[in-house]
Amino acid sequence: MAPRQATRARDSRPRGSLDRRTVAATAIEVIEEHGIDSLTMRALASELDCGTMTLYSHVRNRDDLIVAILERLIEELDVVANTSHPDDGWRDVLTRLFGAYRELGERHPRAFELLALAPYDAEPVASHLEGVLASLVRTGLSPDDARTVLAISDAFATGFLVVRARSTTRPGTATGASTPLGDLRSVGMYDRGIEAVLAGIEGTLTGAATDHRSA
């Protein structure tokens, strides 16, 4: 991506008009248009019409820029809104949350992979997952069962959506194509898969509880 001219000597962006969220949002736009390999600090500064030193006042380096992108993607998931319905059971919580997860992948198929494949123990993903686990425990699951439910369902959702996202962004392919392979990657197939996975987990948990009581 060829950087725009303009930021050689000083910023042309008005002072105070830039913040970390705006930097992250613009970085996502660059990734979606040009790919992750095109996201350099210099290219992003050019896109934002600011100097690189101004950019470094909001993100320390490229690693911190990735963290800012993850923060923005997690913010878009809006976990609180999707997990705070008082009458929801754990299946309702995850059905709604994984629906939002799919929508995020549809909006940002290239940047989505940064969140989908991020290490669980790294921030801001760790805090995000702790919040999801807490919402599952509030529905009545034990902490151990909450971790099991989230691990299994997230593995399905992430695997499906990463494949779908890569198919969407690869030249000459379309997930909506009327082919058997296209149907396997469809939104409807994802929704059916989530339903089946959650039902299977529920059956396993119910069976384990029954075995424990009869032992």
C-alpha positions, 0 to 999 in steps of 0.5 A: 500500500503506497502511503499518501504524501503529506506527513513528512514534516508535520501532521495535517490532522487537527491536534487532539482529533486522534485517539486509540480507538480511532487508530484501531478502527482505521487499522482494521480498515487497512487490513480489510482493504489491503491485508494484514501484511500491509499494516505498517506503522508508516502506512497507518500514519499515512492513512490517518493523515498524521505523523508517525510520532503522533501515532506512537503516542497512542500505540507504543509499537506494532504489537501494541497496535494489534492489542488495540485492534483486539480491544476494538473487535472485542468491544464490537462483540458487546459481551455485556449486551449479549450475556446480561439477559436475566432469564437466559440459560447458558445455551441462550447466552452462547447462542447470542454471543456466537451469533455476534461472533459470526457477525463480527467475522462477516464485517471484518473477515481479514481482521477477525482472524487476529481475534479468533486465533489470539492466545487465550492467556494474553490481554485483552483476550484473557479478560474477555474470556473471563467475562464470558465464563462469569456470565456462564456461571451466573446461569448456574453452571459450575466454573469447571462446566463453564470452562468445558462448555466455552472451550468446546463451543469456541473451538467449533465456532472459531474453526468454522468462522476462520475457514469461512473468513479465509474463503470470503477473502480469497480471490475467486471464491464466494461462500454463497456460491451454489456448490456443495462446498459453499453450502458447507460454509454457509451461515445457516450451516454455522447456526445449525452447528452451534445448535448441535454442539450446544445440545450435545454439550448439554446432553453430556453435562446432564448425563454426567450429573445423572451418573454422579447422583446414581453413583 
